[in-house]
Amino acid sequence: MIRNIVCARKMTVMTGMFAPTFFCYKPFSSPLSSFTTSHPFSSSSINHTFPSFSLSATGTTCSLTWDDVFRISKSETAIEEDPSSYLQGFFHKVQLCNRASDKQSEFVPFIVEGRDVGFIHNRFVEHLRGFNDVFVFPNDGGPLGYYVTLHPLLKTAEERTSAVGYVVKQLGEEHIPGIRNELYPVKSSFSTPAFFSLERAAAPYFGIKAYGVHMNGYVELDGQKHLWIGKRSPTKSTYPGMLDHLVAGGLPHGIGCLENVVKECEEEAGIPRSISIKAKSVSVVSYKDIEGYRYKRDVLFCYDLTLPENFVPNNIDGEVESFKLIPVEQVAEVIRRTQFFKPNCAIVIIDFLFRHGYISLENDGYLDLLKSLRIGDWS
């Protein structure tokens, strides 16, 4: 059973050119081994053509349609598929969130009050050298080696937030695109006080741990779980037109996790507080992704919410084009066989598949895949 609702706000779909990408599943070797891409008509690939996407967060809106999703989700899986290869499609989605680990040596530690809070690319550091009343660059040959820290005269969180915010404003869109005027706390770990707050768009350029909440909303129909899946607006600045789970958002400074879930539920899916307050904190996933000067160290707190059968989500903030209610098994196939989902949403749903028994211990690589969902520092 599939239900759908198109948001009242009509979006103009922008299309782009994307080469079809197909994954050749090979025997399991390691949790993040290299994946090969096969020709769409090779015998080892899925015999369907469908749009694929750049791994970059921004770019031309994808040409994905719900028909593409259903065609893949309902297509027959190879009956005699080798159990050693079944999980490879899921491993690939983890890999998309953990790119370029070999580039970590290009980043220098960002230290505040003697604690590691982030990593900054050695070339991006050069953009900071003109602000010597905000940043200093010790290299005393000690155990810390070369690192970046804040000027010692910046003693309070408020002073640091203001000073670093000025730098971010001066660097502007040329060096830190997508400024949102939303602050993230800069911490050494989730339970410690914030040293200061940093513009959200600047978080990966300073390599701080960014926390977020991601919620899977599902319905039980005739003993079968169905997930509400959203299709992102084609006007979104990141991953436009791709698939998403029901609700997600970064965790800004000064708001608790559950309260943020409630807020995002109302904005993204029109879920009233009387329902969203029942969301359950169930897990965490983490990753570390390097792209150019950006080092994303994200920690995502996962929530599940069982929704009434008659509930239909309605996007309020214009960030979602439409929703569909899809059986979990079909969602799993779309994740396993395509790149239709925003990468970090894919791994949150993979975590859901583990917790609800849709990924079997009988498949080779089960424990490695489970472990790989928490590769990043999730303290």
KAJO-V16631 format. One line per field, one symbol per residue. phi: phi as a letter, one per 20 degrees, with the letter a starting at -180 (. if undefined). psi: psi as a letter, one per 40 degrees, with the letter a starting at -180 (. if undefined). A space follows every 50 residues. Layout:
phi: ???
psi: ???
This chain:
phi: .cdbbegffedefedcecffdcdefcgfcbfcffdeddfgdffedfebdb fcbffffdpfffefcffffffffeffegfdffgfdgegffgfffffecel ffeffeddfdcclmdfcabcfgefgffeffdfeddccfbemfffmebdbe fffeedffffgffffffgfffmffdcfngdlcddfdcebfeefffadcgg fegffdmffddbdccedcceclmdfcdfdddfgfeffclfneebefbbaf dffncfffffgfffgffecmefggeffegdfcabcbbccdbmeecedecd eecdcedfgefcfbfdemecfaccdcgggffgffffdcdfeggffgfffg fgfffdnedeffegngfffgfffcfffdf
psi: hhiihhidhhihhhiihhhhhihhhiihdidfiihihiieeieeihfihi iaiieidiaihiehiddddddddeihihdfhhdeededddddddddefif deedeeiiihhhfehheahhhdddddeedegeediigigeeaddahihii hdegdidddddddddddddddadddgifhefhhiihidideiihdaiihd dedddefihhiihhhhhiihhfehhhhhhihiieeidhfheiiiadhiii giheiiddddddddddddefhiddddeehhhdaiiiihhhhbehghgihh hhiihhiidehhihhdeeehdiiihhidddddddddeifdihdddddddd dddddefehieehheddddddeefdihf.
